[in-house]
C-alpha cells in the first residue's frame, strides 16, 4: 500500500501480518518491530532476490512465543536462523519423524494423509502435530473420553437436564427444519420406536443442529463446558488459552469467528432404508475445528442393523488397514463416518457437483455454490466418479468413541 496508508490498522489478519513483515529488511538489526526477520535469500534467473515467508507459522511464533516488545531492537543472526529451521517437506514429515519423535505413539492413516496420535496423554504430542499442521493435514487423537465424566454425556442425562428446551431439529433427508421440544429428539435417540415417521412411514433421520452453541453452551451447561475444556486434545492449540491458539491472541478490532463449542447430535443412518445420506452434508468451515465424539448410542428397534451389520457396512468403505483393524477391536465403538478432502480440491469438487446436478436435471444457478450451500452428500458411487473423472481421492475416516478429529480451515468434509 502507499506510504500514507501504512499507519492504518490492518482490517484482516493477513493485512496485519503481511504489512508488518513487509517492513523487514534482510539482515536488518534496526527494524524496531516485534517480528524477527524471516526473509530467505534465493536466486531467480541468476539474479539475487528475496522471498516472503509462505508459512505464517514463523511470523506468528515470533509474536506468540517470543513477544519481543516493539521498543527493543532484535539482535538476530538471520543466516543461522534460516539454517537451523527444520525442513517442512513430506519426506521429513513421514520418514524422519520416527527418529525425531520416538517418544510419541502415532501412525499415519489414509495413505499417510492423516496423522493419528494414539496416546492423548503424551505432553509432547503438540511437537509432531505442529509439523503435520504446517502441511494442512487432518489429525486424529484417540482416547479423549477417558479424561471425561462419561455420565454427563449420556443421552438420557442430557434429556433429563434439558428436555424442556426448544431447539431446531433438522430432517436430514429433505432438509426440513422444525422447532420442537428437545425431549422428543432424545427419546428417540436409542429407541427407534419413539422416532418421528415421515409420510411413507419411514423413520426420520434427525439432527439436533448446533444446540446449544457458544455462550449458550457455557451458560446452559457449565459442568459439561468445563468437562469438555479440560479434555481438549493438544491444549497448546485447542484450549482457548493455548499459547499456540492464534484466535486467543487476535487484537480486539478483529471480527472473530464463532469458536463454539457446539453440541452436534444426530441419529445414525443404521435405522434408515437409505444409507446414501448423511447427517452433515459436504461443507467447509472458516476456522480450524476440533470435533470430539463424546457419546455413541446403540439404537434398538425394528429395522435397525445389528452391530455386526453396522460393521459390515463400514467395511464396505475404502478404509485404511489400520482402521479395519480398529473395527475388529471389541473395545472400540465406531460412531461416525467421515469423508474429508483437501482444500486445494475444492474447485474440482465444485465443478463435479455442478456437472452431476445438470445430469440430474437440477437447475444450476450462478449465485449458488454446492459446497457453501451444503446441498450434497457425496455417496459411494459419486465418490468413485470423482476419483475417476477428476483424480480427487476421498480420505475416509471412522470416528470411534473418544476420537477427536482436528481439521484445518478450508478442508471439505461430510459426516
C-alpha positions in Angstrom: 0.0 0.0 0.0 1.1 3.7 -0.4 3.1 5.1 2.4 0.2 7.2 3.5 -1.8 4.1 4.3 0.9 2.3 6.3 -0.2 3.7 9.6 -3.8 2.4 9.3 -4.8 -0.6 11.4 -5.0 -3.9 9.4 -8.5 -4.9 8.7 -7.7 -8.6 8.4 -5.1 -10.9 9.9 -3.4 -11.3 6.5 -3.1 -7.5 6.2 -1.6 -7.2 9.7 1.0 -9.9 9.1 2.0 -9.1 5.6 2.2 -5.3 6.0 4.3 -5.7 9.2 6.5 -8.4 7.7 6.9 -6.1 4.6 8.8 -3.6 6.8 11.6 -6.1 7.5 14.9 -5.9 5.6 17.2 -8.8 5.1 19.9 -8.8 7.7 18.4 -5.7 9.3 19.1 -5.2 13.0 17.1 -1.9 13.3 13.7 -3.0 12.2 12.4 -1.9 15.6 9.3 -4.1 15.5 8.2 -7.2 17.3 8.9 -9.7 14.4 12.3 -11.3 13.9 13.5 -11.1 10.2 12.2 -14.1 8.3 13.2 -13.4 4.7 15.1 -16.1 2.9 17.6 -15.5 0.0 17.2 -17.1 -3.3 18.1 -16.7 -7.0 15.8 -16.4 -10.0 17.2 -16.3 -13.5 20.7 -15.8 -12.0 19.7 -12.7 -10.0 19.7 -12.5 -6.3 16.3 -11.9 -4.7 14.2 -12.4 -1.6 11.0 -14.2 -1.0 8.4 -13.5 1.6 7.7 -16.4 4.1 4.9 -18.6 2.8 4.2 -20.1 6.2 2.6 -17.7 8.6 3.6 -20.0 11.4 7.1 -18.5 11.5 5.7 -15.0 11.9 3.0 -16.0 14.4 5.6 -17.9 16.5 7.6 -14.7 16.8 4.7 -12.8 18.2 3.2 -15.5 20.4 6.3 -17.2 21.8 9.0 -14.5 21.8 6.7 -11.5 22.4 9.6 -9.1 21.6 8.4 -5.6 22.6 8.4 -3.0 19.8 10.8 -0.8 21.7 13.6 -3.4 21.7 15.9 -3.9 18.8 16.0 -7.6 17.9 19.6 -8.9 17.6 19.1 -11.8 15.2 21.6 -13.7 13.1 19.5 -14.3 10.0 21.7 -16.9 8.4 21.9 -19.1 11.4 18.1 -18.9 12.0 17.3 -20.0 8.5 19.9 -22.8 8.5 18.5 -24.2 11.7 14.9 -24.2 10.6 13.6 -27.7 10.2 12.6 -28.9 6.8 8.9 -28.9 6.0 8.9 -31.3 3.1 6.8 -34.5 3.1 9.9 -36.7 3.4 10.7 -35.0 6.8 7.2 -35.4 7.9 6.8 -39.1 7.1 10.3 -40.5 7.2 12.3 -38.6 9.8 9.5 -38.4 12.4 10.3 -41.9 13.6 13.7 -40.7 14.7 12.8 -37.2 15.9 9.6 -38.2 17.8 10.4 -41.7 19.0 8.7 -40.9 22.4 5.3 -40.3 20.7 2.8 -43.1 19.8 1.5 -42.3 16.4 0.6 -43.8 13.0 -0.2 -42.4 9.5 -3.6 -43.4 8.0 -5.4 -42.6 4.8 -2.4 -43.0 2.6 -0.3 -41.0 5.0 -2.6 -38.0 4.7 -3.9 -38.1 8.3 -1.8 -38.2 11.5 -3.2 -40.5 14.2 -1.9 -39.7 17.7 -2.8 -42.8 19.8 -1.8 -41.6 23.3 -3.8 -38.5 24.2 -1.8 -38.1 27.5 1.6 -37.5 25.9 2.6 -33.9 26.6 4.9 -33.9 23.5 2.1 -34.6 21.0 2.0 -30.9 20.0 5.5 -31.0 18.6 4.6 -33.7 16.0 1.2 -32.1 15.5 2.9 -28.8 14.6 4.9 -30.5 11.8 1.8 -32.0 10.4 -0.3 -28.9 10.8 2.1 -26.9 8.7 1.2 -29.2 5.8 -2.5 -28.5 6.4 -3.3 -32.1 7.2 -6.1 -33.5 9.4 -5.2 -35.1 12.7 -6.9 -37.8 14.8 -6.4 -38.1 18.5 -7.9 -41.1 20.2 -9.0 -41.8 23.8 -10.3 -38.4 24.8 -13.3 -39.9 26.5 -11.0 -41.4 29.2 -10.5 -37.9 30.5 -14.2 -37.0 30.6 -17.0 -37.6 33.0 -18.9 -40.0 30.8 -22.2 -39.8 32.8 -22.6 -36.1 31.8 -22.8 -37.0 28.1 -25.3 -39.9 28.1 -28.4 -39.2 26.0 -30.7 -39.8 29.0 -28.7 -37.4 31.1 -28.9 -34.6 28.6 -32.6 -35.3 28.1 -33.3 -35.3 31.8 -31.5 -32.0 32.4 -32.7 -30.1 29.3 -35.7 -31.9 27.8 -37.9 -28.9 28.2 -35.8 -26.7 26.0 -36.9 -25.8 22.4 -34.5 -26.2 19.5 -34.3 -26.5 15.8 -34.4 -30.1 14.6 -33.3 -30.9 11.0 -34.7 -33.8 9.0 -31.5 -34.7 7.2 -33.2 -36.4 4.2 -35.4 -33.5 3.0 -33.7 -30.6 4.9 -36.9 -29.6 6.7 -36.2 -27.7 9.9 -38.8 -27.6 12.7 -38.7 -26.0 16.2 -39.7 -28.6 18.7 -39.1 -29.9 22.2 -35.6 -31.3 22.7 -37.1 -34.3 24.7 -38.7 -35.7 21.6 -35.3 -35.9 19.9 -33.6 -37.6 22.8 -36.4 -40.0 23.5 -35.8 -41.5 20.0 -32.0 -41.4 20.2 -31.7 -45.0 21.2 -35.3 -46.2 20.8 -36.3 -46.3 17.2 -40.0 -46.9 18.0 -40.1 -43.4 19.5 -38.7 -41.6 16.5 -40.7 -39.5 14.1 -42.1 -41.0 11.0 -42.2 -39.4 7.6 -45.1 -39.6 5.1 -44.2 -43.0 3.7 -43.8 -44.5 7.2 -40.0 -44.4 7.1 -38.1 -43.4 10.3 -36.9 -39.8 10.1 -33.2 -39.2 10.2 -33.0 -36.2 12.6 -30.2 -33.9 13.7 -30.2 -31.5 16.7 -28.3 -28.7 15.0 -25.7 -26.8 17.0 -27.7 -26.9 20.2 -26.5 -25.3 22.4 -23.8 -23.2 20.9 -21.1 -20.7 22.1 -22.0 -18.7 25.1 -25.4 -20.5 25.4 -23.4 -23.8 25.9 -21.3 -22.3 28.6 -24.3 -20.7 30.4 -26.7 -23.6 30.0 -24.2 -26.5 30.6 -21.4 -25.2 32.8 -20.4 -28.6 34.1 -20.3 -30.1 30.6 -18.5 -27.0 29.4 -15.7 -27.4 32.0 -15.5 -31.1 31.4 -15.0 -30.5 27.7 -12.4 -27.8 28.1 -10.3 -29.9 30.5 -10.5 -32.8 28.0 -9.5 -31.0 24.8 -6.6 -32.6 22.8 -3.4 -30.7 22.2 -4.3 -27.9 24.7 -1.4 -25.8 23.3 -3.5 -25.3 20.2 -7.1 -26.2 21.1 -7.6 -24.6 24.5 -9.0 -21.1 24.5 -5.9 -20.1 26.5 -3.4 -22.2 24.4 -0.2 -20.4 23.7 -0.4 -21.5 20.0 -4.1 -20.9 19.7 -4.0 -17.9 17.3 -7.6 -16.9 17.9 -6.9 -16.2 21.6 -4.2 -13.6 20.6 -6.1 -11.7 18.0 -6.4 -7.9 18.6 -9.8 -6.6 19.7 -10.6 -5.0 16.4 -10.8 -8.3 14.5 -14.1 -10.0 13.9 -13.6 -13.4 15.5 -15.2 -16.5 14.1 -17.7 -18.4 16.3 -15.4 -20.8 18.0 -18.2 -22.6 19.9 -18.3 -25.0 21.5 -21.3 -26.5 19.8 -23.1 -29.7 20.6 -23.9 -31.6 17.4 -26.2 -34.6 17.9 -27.8 -36.9 15.3 -29.4 -40.2 14.7 -27.4 -42.8 12.8 -28.3 -43.9 9.3 -28.4 -47.6 10.5 -32.2 -47.4 11.2 -33.0 -45.8 7.8 -33.6 -47.6 4.5 -31.5 -45.1 2.6 -27.8 -45.4 3.6 -26.7 -42.9 1.0 -27.5 -39.9 3.1 -25.5 -38.2 5.8 -26.2 -36.1 8.9 -23.8 -33.4 7.8 -23.5 -32.7 4.1 -20.3 -31.7 2.3 -19.2 -28.3 3.5 -16.2 -26.2 4.7 -15.5 -24.3 7.9 -14.0 -20.8 8.0 -11.8 -21.7 11.1 -9.9 -24.8 12.2 -12.2 -27.2 14.0 -11.8 -30.0 16.6 -14.7 -32.5 16.8 -14.8 -34.9 19.8 -17.1 -37.9 19.7 -18.3 -37.8 23.4 -21.1 -40.4 23.1 -22.3 -43.2 20.8 -25.8 -44.5 21.3 -26.8 -48.1 20.4 -30.2 -47.9 18.6 -32.7 -50.6 19.3 -35.9 -51.5 17.4 -37.3 -52.9 14.2 -35.3 -52.4 11.1 -32.1 -51.4 12.9 -28.9 -53.0 11.7 -27.2 -55.2 14.3 -23.7 -54.3 15.5 -22.3 -56.9 13.1 -24.4 -55.4 10.3 -23.1 -51.9 11.0 -19.5 -53.2 11.0 -20.2 -54.9 7.7 -21.5 -51.7 6.1 -18.4 -49.8 7.4 -16.1 -52.5 6.0 -17.5 -51.8 2.5 -15.9 -48.4 2.7 -12.4 -47.7 1.2 -10.7 -48.0 4.5 -7.1 -47.8 5.6 -5.7 -51.2 7.0 -5.3 -49.6 10.5 -9.0 -48.5 10.5 -10.1 -52.0 9.5 -8.0 -53.4 12.4 -9.7 -50.9 14.8 -13.1 -52.1 13.6 -12.3 -55.6 14.8 -11.2 -54.4 18.2 -14.1 -55.2 20.6 -13.0 -52.4 23.0 -13.6 -49.7 20.2 -17.0 -48.3 19.5 -17.4 -46.7 16.0 -19.9 -43.9 15.8 -19.3 -41.6 12.8 -18.1 -42.0 9.2 -16.2 -39.0 7.8 -15.1 -38.2 4.2 -12.5 -35.5 4.0 -11.0 -33.6 1.1 -8.1 -31.2 0.9 -9.0 -27.5 0.4 -6.9 -27.5 -2.9 -9.5 -29.8 -4.4 -12.5 -27.5 -3.7 -12.7 -26.1 -7.3 -12.6 -29.6 -8.8 -15.3 -30.9 -6.4 -17.5 -27.8 -7.1 -17.2 -28.3 -10.8 -18.0 -32.0 -10.4 -21.1 -31.4 -8.3 -22.4 -28.8 -10.8 -22.0 -31.4 -13.5 -23.9 -34.0 -11.5 -26.7 -31.5 -10.8 -27.1 -30.9 -14.6 -27.1 -34.6 -15.3 -29.9 -35.0 -12.8 -31.9 -32.1 -14.4 -31.4 -29.7 -11.5 -31.2 -26.0 -12.1 -27.6 -24.7 -11.5 -27.8 -21.0 -10.7 -24.7 -18.9 -10.9 -25.1 -17.4 -7.4 -25.4 -20.9 -5.8 -22.4 -22.8 -4.6 -22.9 -26.6 -3.9 -20.2 -26.5 -1.1 -21.3 -23.3 0.6 -25.0 -24.3 0.3 -24.2 -27.7 1.9 -26.6 -29.3 -0.6 -24.8 -32.5 -1.3 -23.9 -35.7 0.5 -21.4 -37.4 -1.9 -22.4 -41.1 -1.9 -20.1 -44.0 -2.7 -21.0 -44.0 -6.4 -20.2 -40.3 -6.8 -17.0 -40.6 -4.8 -15.8 -43.2 -7.3 -16.7 -41.0 -10.2 -14.9 -38.0 -8.5 -11.8 -40.1 -8.4 -12.0 -41.5 -12.0 -13.1 -38.2 -13.7 -11.2 -35.6 -11.6 -8.5 -37.5 -9.8 -9.7 -36.5 -6.4 -9.3 -39.2 -3.8 -11.6 -39.4 -0.8 -9.9 -39.6 2.7 -12.2 -41.9 4.7 -12.0 -41.8 8.5 -14.1 -43.7 11.0 -14.5 -41.8 14.3 -14.7 -44.0 17.3 -15.9 -43.1 20.8 -13.4 -40.6 22.3 -11.8 -39.7 19.0 -11.0 -36.1 18.3 -10.8 -35.1 14.6 -8.9 -31.8 14.1 -9.4 -30.2 10.7 -7.6 -27.2 9.2 -9.8 -24.4 7.9 -10.7 -25.0 4.3 -10.8 -28.8 4.5 -14.0 -30.1 2.9 -15.8 -32.8 4.9 -19.1 -34.7 5.3 -20.3 -37.0 8.1 
